[in-house]
Amino acid sequence: MAESATAANQPWHTRSISLPSRSPPAALRVEEELRKLRSSMASPSSTPEKMCDGLRRLEGVYESINQQIVTQPLQRRWVEEERDGSIRLLDVCSALKDCSTAMREHVRGLQLALRKNDEAAIVSKVSDYARFGRKAEKEMRNRFRSLKRTEDRRIDEHDDLPTAIRVLMEAKVITVALLRLASSFLSMQTRRPRSSRWSFVSKALSKRKVASEEEGHEGVGSLDCIWCKDVDGERAGRAQSRRQLQRLDVSMEGFESALECLFRQLIQTRVSLLNMLSS
């Protein structure tokens, strides 16, 4: 997963789409929506709600592009290139969706342990979650490497691009950037904060000697909401953790739903491209 969810680390090049002057109305609407998405993503920071909204708006963008693909005559070389890249984008979207689902299961396990006030279960769930987070971050980092070519493409270098292919290429660049932001948000939920004032969970880990050295890691890692500051005592810390875990659960549910909808549209885009090549 990515290092930061801030716009400062966004990997795409800001540019405008130079569509032909006689672009059809549908293409102009897609162009406008992509401009709005790019502007939204350029904000200093992105909340989970904004990211989910962006993913859902991309679903509509791809739906419109798919309609254009099947109605416009396109050169085979452009269709083949987009077809080959579509499978890598599907792979990353699917992996991120699966990661979100798994994270939500971990979060719910932590919620259950907190409700039961089961210290041993809390320790175990936090450790399991931290291990999952490190593994998922490494996996997503490798997945995104396969999309480096998509991010580096210069759309404005091709004056002969058909309108449908041009907006599809731009949509893919923005999609990769938004998926990176979503991946970054998920990654940060598994990192141990730098605060020296640990919550009841860290104290339990210390008491039970479930130390990271036993596994060769630096710290067991966790969510910020689990390693909350225990200002008013253990009971207050647990209550705060439960509230923040509930909010995180809701965010994970939003990511799952938005990624699933986007994934279906990406599949439809690939099907449309394959149909054009076989016709």
Secondary structure as UniProt FT lines:
FT   HELIX           7..9
FT   TURN            21..22
FT   HELIX           25..41
FT   HELIX           48..69
FT   TURN            70..71
FT   HELIX           76..116
FT   HELIX           119..145
FT   TURN            146..147
FT   HELIX           148..152
FT   HELIX           155..157
FT   TURN            159..160
FT   HELIX           163..188
FT   TURN            189..190
FT   HELIX           200..207
FT   TURN            208..209
FT   HELIX           212..214
FT   TURN            215..216
FT   TURN            224..226
FT   HELIX           234..278
//
